[in-house]
Each structure stands twice: as structure tokens, then as C-alpha cells.
Amino acid sequence: MKIYNESLTEMKKIVRRYTIQTTDLEIEKQVAQIIEKVRTKGDEALKSYEKQFDKVELDGLRISSSQLDEAYQNISPDLKDALQLAKHNIIAYHKMELEHGFIDAKLPGIIRGQKVTPLQRVGLYVPGGTAAYPSTILMNALPAKIAGVDEIIMVTPPQKDGVAPAVLAAAKVAGVTAVYQIGGAQAIAALAYGTESIPRVNKIVGPGNIFVATAKKQVFGQVAIDMVAGPSEIGILADQTADAKQLAADLLSQAEHDKRARAILITNSQTLATAVSGEVEKQLMTLPRKAIAEVAIKERSFIAIMDSVAEMFTLMNDVAPEHLEVQLADPMQYLSSIRNAGSVFLGKYASEPLGDYVAGPNHVLPTGGTAKFSSPLGVYDFIKKTSFIQFSKEALRKDLKAITTLARTEGLEAHARAVESRFKGDDDQ
């Protein structure tokens, strides 16, 4: 694993070189064509694309509820227990995110406030094949259920031997309303515009490949989306007290996701950097997904040695990683030093996969530096807010001059007259 020993200024330049480019003009064009065909041809286009891309001929698109029940019954007891534990912890954590709106009636004759309303229908994209993640279904669907969303419509690519039982079982555990076996950009288009079989949704959430991510970008505005997620990332801040074998294992836990994943260690210890680099190479040799992880480590990952802990945090805040582990002595004391990260893991026992599965906080996180302005998926992503006001006549009269002055300053005479009309002909005006 490559080790850099450069100044903070030079390391910031190097970080920018490792930031992935998420726009591909050729893919943008292909996706636009797919979306338009699904918008105009509906189910016919979906079946055609599934035959073309997934090599599956479909009679129907929806997976029955009895298939979900059967899948849940047939998974192992250990997997059932794991799904139920994850569900319990995700619900317990995300219930604390609930918002309830407010009413302010302190001023005479004035009532104003905010109404919180859950979205009516949400679409959930779930990758298929080797990237089938039951945990992602729980992480996306359960906050939506807590928010009060009426319907959760799940789509996942069809497989020649059927959708993975673990995926269907997780959909049942999470309380998904309906599951359809479609994938790719065509599934995003179906959720955004609706077809004969698939209802149109208000928002689309869930991860996917570059075609899915590009489709989500293109339908944004027609529907809401959670985020345009890129490849997985992990950043680790560690000093000489950390264990090199554990750090290497944690770095590889994200590198095995995708050839474009990023795994970054920032330390103030040359000895630790050298040890971790060696451990990464050693552990790679026995990793089942070695072919994927090795590319991510060689092309997208690095170790940086900085002069001080303060510089370590400055550089990592510039990286703004999806996952950030702080493996320093007394890590809690550094929480206020973290400005940009999707989710933070404090101490040696908060290994990143803990957050992927059962800790409770969401594992749908901003990537590619977007943690500088984005948040993890939460209950707040499945609600909308509406403001409301009510004024008495006297309260409006009190503000009349200010309203008409501002309206006429902006050249909007009808605005001013609309308010003045409430007082025309009044003896007491």
C-alpha cells in the first residue's frame, strides 16, 4: 500500500487526485435513452431491457408476498436472528430522529407554524447478484416506516435462479409494500414515471452501479433522490497505540466492495504506516474478493504520514470520508475536531462493519467528499415540511405598510393591492 510522507499542502493536492470522477458522458447518453423508452413504452420496455441486460425473460414483474414469506421461512435461524437484531437497533436509533412540527401563537392575532408530513410512496433500489445486501434493505426501508411512509416499492434485478432468498426475507422483515424484479437505469425510470405495473413514487433511495446513479441524477426533479452515491470509502486516523493487523483488516473491509473504493490511513507514526502497509499486502492474499480489493488498494488507496494529530484531522476533514475510524488514545476527546465525515467510529472496538450491520445508525452515507455538505440517510429524508400562517385583521393592519412598501419596491403592484383589498371601504382603515 502506497505511503506518502509529504507536507499538509502537498497531501491536499494528492487527495484531490484520488477523488473519483462520477460523470461519464457516454453513460449519461445511454441512460437518457433508457429512461425515455421506459417513460413511453412502460412494462414492454422493462421486459425488453431485462432480457437484454440481465438475460432473464419475465412473464410478470412483481414478486408475490407468498414468495417473501417462503424466503423468510427458508433462511437459516442465524440469519433470521441477525436480521431481527439489526431491525431492533435500527428502529431504536432512528426513532430518535422523528420530527413533529411546531405552532407559534405568541404574537397577538398571529398563528404560524410548520406541519411535518411523511412522503406517500417511496422507491427502494436494491442491487442484485454478487452485490445483494439484505442489510441495505433494512437501512433504507425502516427509517421510511418510522417516518410514516404509506408505501415502500422495492426493485431489484432479476436473477436466472431467482432473487436471493436473503434479499426477499429482508424485504419481509422491513415491511416493504411490494417487490418488483427489475434493475438498472430502467428500474429507476419506472419508479420515477410509473408503468402499467409499477406505481410512480415520490422519492428514490438505495445504492447501485454507475448506471443506477446516473439515472437517479437524471430523474431528480421529477422525483426526489437520497443522494448520488459513489464507491465505498474508509478513512482511519491512528497513532502508535493502534494495532496494525486490525487497521489493515478495516481498510480491506471497504476495499473489497468495489475496484474504485478508497481506503485511507492517516497517521503520525512511520512505524505504524510501514506495518499496516505490510499487513494489507499479507491479508490480501487470502481474501476471497482479492481481485476487487487489490485494484482498490493499488489504484485508489494510500497511507499518509503527518507531523501532528492536528494535521491528521485537517487532512482527513479535507478527504471527508464516508466512514471515519478514530483509533487514537481516548478517541472521544477528538469528536469536536471532526467536521466532515459520513459516520464516525470511535476506538478499536468500533470496527466499520459494526455500523454496516447492527449498531443502529444508518449505513447509507455520503461518499466522494460529499460529507462536506450531506448527511446519512435518516427519518428526515422521508418527510416534507409545510409552513402555515393565520393572521387576524388587526395583525395584518399592523404589517400593512411594510408589506406594501416591499411589494412596490420590487415592482409587484398586484402584491400590494391584494393586501390592501382587505381594508378597502373600511371606516376604520
Secondary structure as GFF3:
##gff-version 3
##sequence-region A 1 429
A	DSSP	beta_strand	3	4	.	.	.	ID=ss1
A	DSSP	alpha_helix	8	18	.	.	.	ID=ss2
A	DSSP	alpha_helix	25	41	.	.	.	ID=ss3
A	DSSP	alpha_helix	43	49	.	.	.	ID=ss4
A	DSSP	pi_helix	50	54	.	.	.	ID=ss5
A	DSSP	beta_strand	62	63	.	.	.	ID=ss6
A	DSSP	alpha_helix	65	74	.	.	.	ID=ss7
A	DSSP	alpha_helix	77	94	.	.	.	ID=ss8
A	DSSP	three_ten_helix	95	97	.	.	.	ID=ss9
A	DSSP	beta_strand	102	104	.	.	.	ID=ss10
A	DSSP	beta_strand	110	118	.	.	.	ID=ss11
A	DSSP	beta_strand	121	125	.	.	.	ID=ss12
A	DSSP	three_ten_helix	129	131	.	.	.	ID=ss13
A	DSSP	alpha_helix	134	147	.	.	.	ID=ss14
A	DSSP	beta_strand	151	155	.	.	.	ID=ss15
A	DSSP	alpha_helix	165	174	.	.	.	ID=ss16
A	DSSP	beta_strand	178	180	.	.	.	ID=ss17
A	DSSP	alpha_helix	184	193	.	.	.	ID=ss18
A	DSSP	beta_strand	203	205	.	.	.	ID=ss19
A	DSSP	alpha_helix	210	219	.	.	.	ID=ss20
A	DSSP	beta_strand	224	225	.	.	.	ID=ss21
A	DSSP	beta_strand	233	238	.	.	.	ID=ss22
A	DSSP	alpha_helix	244	255	.	.	.	ID=ss23
A	DSSP	beta_strand	262	267	.	.	.	ID=ss24
A	DSSP	alpha_helix	270	284	.	.	.	ID=ss25
A	DSSP	alpha_helix	290	300	.	.	.	ID=ss26
A	DSSP	beta_strand	302	305	.	.	.	ID=ss27
A	DSSP	alpha_helix	309	319	.	.	.	ID=ss28
A	DSSP	beta_strand	323	327	.	.	.	ID=ss29
A	DSSP	three_ten_helix	331	337	.	.	.	ID=ss30
A	DSSP	beta_strand	343	346	.	.	.	ID=ss31
A	DSSP	alpha_helix	352	357	.	.	.	ID=ss32
A	DSSP	three_ten_helix	370	372	.	.	.	ID=ss33
A	DSSP	three_ten_helix	379	382	.	.	.	ID=ss34
A	DSSP	beta_strand	383	391	.	.	.	ID=ss35
A	DSSP	alpha_helix	393	409	.	.	.	ID=ss36
A	DSSP	alpha_helix	413	420	.	.	.	ID=ss37
###
